[in-house]
Amino acid sequence: MSELATETWTEVCRKSQLSPGTGVCALVKGKQIAIFWEGISDQIFALSNYCPFGKVNMLSRGLIGDFKGELMVASPLYKQRFSLQTGQCLDDESVSIPTYQVKIEGDAIKIAA
Amino acid sequence: MERIIVVGNGMVGHHFIDQLIQQDKLGQVQVTTFSEESRLAYDRVQLSSYFSGKTADDLMMTSPEYYDEHGVQYFVNDKVIEVLPEEKIVVTASGRRESYDKLVLATGSYPFVPPIPRPEDKAAEENILVYRTIEDLEAMTKSGENSKVGVVVGGGLLGLEAAKALKDLGMETHVVEFAPRLMAVQVCDGGGAILRTKIEELGVKVHTEKNTKEIVAGENTRYRMNFADGSSLDTDMILFSAGIRPQDQLARETGLELGPRGGIVINNQCQTSNPDIYAIGECALWEGKIFGLVAPGYSMAKVTVDHIAGEQAKEFAGADMSTKLKLMGVDVASIGDAHANTEGALSYSLSDEARQVYKKVVTNAAGDRLLGAVLVGDADDYGNWLQLFLNDMPLPVAPEYLLVPSSEEGAAAAMGVDSLPDSAQICSCFDVTKGQICQAVRDGATTMGDIKATTGAATGCGGCSALAVQVMNAELENLGVEVSNDICEHFAHSRAELADIVRVKKIKTFEQLLSEHGKGHGCEICKPAVGSILATFWNDYVLKDDHISLQDTNDIFLGNMQKDGTYSVVPRIAGGEITPDKLIVLGEVAKEYDLYTKITGGQRVDLFGAQLHELPKIWSKLIDAGFETGHAYGKSLRTVKSCVGSTWCRYGVQDSVGMAILLENRYKGLRAPHKIKFGVSGCTRECAEAQSKDIGIIATEGGWGLYVCGNGGMRPRHADLFATDLDDVTLMRYIDRVLMFYVRTADRLQRTSVWLENLEGGVDYLKEVVIEDKLHICEELEQNMHHVVESYQCEWKSTVNDEKKLARFSQFINADEPDNNLQYVRERGQRRPATEEERIQTIEIVEAP
C-alpha cells in the first residue's frame, strides 16, 4: 500500500495525439510506459514498455488485438503476447510485466505511476 | 559377405541398389554395378526436358558420391560381355572379371529400328538416329544444328516425346506412323483424332498409315523417305522411335531361357531359368509380357531385393499399364482395356470438338464396373477412374454420367476417397498405397511436404498429387484433426479467401472486413496479413490512418527493427547499380549518424542502428539525394540482383542490368504474402544466381528465359524453368501474372517456393493459368498489377512530407529524449549493440511485481 501512496497522476498526452489501434510510449518519472488505445472497445491501457524477452523498450510498437477474447499486445521482436489488462504474458505463465492505472479527463490522458 | 552384381545402371538397376541402401541392407551384401554408358543412372522418362532447358546433370538420379558413401562399387563405360554361370563370374569389355553370388540383369531395352534400306555412311550415322540415351540427345542436338526438317518414325508415346524434342530444337517436325492413328496402343480412334488435331495445332505434321519403304538421298534436303503408298517426304534428320526390344543378348549367350520373341523369362520372384540370376525391368519377360514403363520395373526391383534378403513371400504380380502423361502439352491417359477387347464390354464416349476433349469409358456388360478408359485433352478424371478400375469398385453413377462431370449426376461421380480400400495404390511410381499415406498421417504428417518426405508419394511423375492430397485430408478429418486453413481465430477464412473477399467486395479497411466477415479485435496474425492484402489491391499509403494499426512495427516505422529496438535504413539501389555521388551520400549519412554499414547479398547497402527520432532526418537526406525506400522492412519486392551483363561483360548476351532496373522499378511497390526477390543473369553462366530467386531471368541468344519459385535460405530450391526465348514485353506480362496469382492465392508468409509445391498440378498448372489463361483471369491479373505499378509512392517520401506522421517518430510522446537503455561498443571501426555481459546496468528496468 505504501507504494500506491507515492503514486500520483501525471498527464502524459492528449488522446487526440493517438491513433486508434496503436500505441505510444511516455516517460513518467524515468519509467518508460506504453500507452495503447484499443479502438473497437475504445479503452486506453498503460503497461511497461520493456519486453523481458527481447530486453528492449519497445512494447508500445507492438500490434494489439485479442487472444481468445483477452485484449493483448504482441511484442514486435519475438511476438510474445501480454495481456493489456493484467500484464500477464499469455505465452509464458511465469512472466508478467507491470501495468498502470489510466484515467481520461477531457482530452487528457493521465497515468498513475 | 554375399556379392551382388547388377548389370546395367539404368533407372531400374539403380532403383534396385537404392532399395538396398534405403532398407539398410548394404551392410550385409557387397554390390557392384556396371554400365555401358558413360554416366550412372539418369531419368530416361524425362529425356525430352533436356531440350527445354534441363541439363544432363539435372537428369541424374544418383552420383558417384552417393554410391561411394554407401560403399557401392561402380564401373561406367564398361559393358558386361560374358557371364560364366558355372563359375559365377562376369567378364567385361575391358577384361575385368568379377565373381558374384547373385546376379541381377537390368539391361533394359534398345530402340527397334525397322530394317529399311538406307544410306550407310558417316552422315547417316550422324543424322539417322534413335532416342534412348543422353548420347542420343547430344547427337540430335548436333544434327539439329545442320538440319531444317526432322522426321520421327513412330507415333507412340516416345515418338511424340521425340517430336517435341525436334520442335524444341527449332526444326520443321513430322511424325510418321504405320498405324491409322497416334498412340495406337493406348488410344482408340476417337481419342487419336482429337490428339492428332491438338498435336497438329502445335505445328507438328502427322502422317498416319505410312509404311516407309526406303530412305534415299534427297534433292533439297539430306534425305527422302519413300513410302509404300507411293508418297514421299523430304527431311534432313530421321529419328526412329518405333518401339523397344528387350536387351537380352547377354542372357541369350549365357543360355538363360528367353521368350519366343525375346525377353528374359522370369518367375514371380524375378528369377530367370538360373535361380541365382535375376532379371528386372524392360529386359524381363513375365507371363509373356514385357513391361515398358518404369513403375513395374521398380516393383520388380523391390521383389528382387526382398527375395535376395530371404523374404520368399513377396511376388511380382504383374502391373497395371494404365498411364497418364502430357505430350507436347496435351493430356493423354489410358486405363486398362482401352480398346474394349473384353467379351461383352460396352463403350461410352464423348468427343467434345469445341474443347478438344475426348473421353471414353469401357464397362462390363452389366455397366457397373470400369474395365478401361481413354482421356485426351483433359485427364483430370484419371485418378478417380483409375481407382474405380484398379479396385474393381461399383460405379458411383451410370457410365454415361462419368463422362459429363459438370452435370449434377456427374458431380456425384466424384468419388470420395473414403470408399477406397487401404490397399488402393495411390502413387504408382513408388508403389504407395492409401494405407501408407493414412499411416503417415497417423504418425503426424499434416502437409503434402510431410507425405512426400515420409512415403515418397507424388515425388515421381506427380500425377497422383491431387489424389494424395484428398487421401491425406480425409484421414486428417477422420482423426478429428480439423483441416483448417483459417488464418487465425478472428476469421474463418484462409488468406487466399480473404484476398478474394477484399478484391470482390472492394473492402477498403480492416474494420469493415472484421465486422462483415470476422469476429473479435483481430491479432498480430490477421492484422498484418489483411494490411498486406489491402495494400496489394488498393495500394494506399500504408501509414494512412485506416491502415496504421494493421502494420507490424517494421511497416509503421518503415525500417527493420533490430534486436536492440533500433531500425535499419535500406534505400533502394535498383539492380545494384549506383553512381559514385550517391554512394558518397550513403557514406556521409552513415558517418553523420554513426550507422553500422554493411553490403547486403541483394546488392545494396544496409545502415543499422538508427533510432526512431533519427529516421526522418536520415531519410530526408537520402530522399534529397534521389534515393527512395528499399522496402527492406516489408513483405514486398526486395531486390533484383543482376550481373553486369552485355554492356561490359565479354560473355553477356543481354543487358541484364537494364532489365533488372526495369523490373525492380516496375514491381517495387507490390505488397505480397512474403518477401520477393528477383535475379537477372546476362548469360547462362548465371552469375546473378537467378535460379535461387522467386523470379529468375536468364538471358539467352533468343531472348529471356524465365524461372519461377526458387529460394535460397533455410530450404533452398532451384527455380523451375517456366518459359524460354521471351521478348521484354512477354517476359513482363508473364511476371505480372505469376506474381499477382501468387499474391492472390498464397497463404500468409508463404514464399513462392512453398506456394508452388502446394499448388495442385505444380508448375504445369501454373503454366496453364499464366500462359494458356486456363482460368480466364490473365487480363484481370494484369490490370491488378497495372494498378499497383501506377499507384506507386515512396512511403518515406510521403512520410517526411507529413508533419502529423512524423510525430510518431520519437521514443516518447511527452519528452524529447532518446531511449537511455541503448548501449554500444565499437568493433572493427564501427558500433554494434553491447552484449549482455558488456552492458552497464545504469537503470532499473524491471520492477518487482
Interface residues (C-beta under 8 A of the other chain):
Chain A: V12 C13 Q17 S19 P20 G21 T22 V24 C25 A26 L27 V28 G30 Q32 I35 E38 G39 I40 S41 S48 Y50 P52 G54 K55 V56 N57 M58 R61 G62 L63 I64 G65 D66 F67 K68 G69 L71 M72 A74 P76 L77 K79 R81 S96 P98
Chain B: E489 H490 E511 G520 H521 G522 C523 E524 C526 K527 P528 D545 I548 S549 L550 Q551 D552 T553 N554 I556 F557 M561 K563 D564 G565 A807 R808 Q811 F812 I813 N814 A815 E817 D819 N821 E836 I843 I845 V846 E847 P849
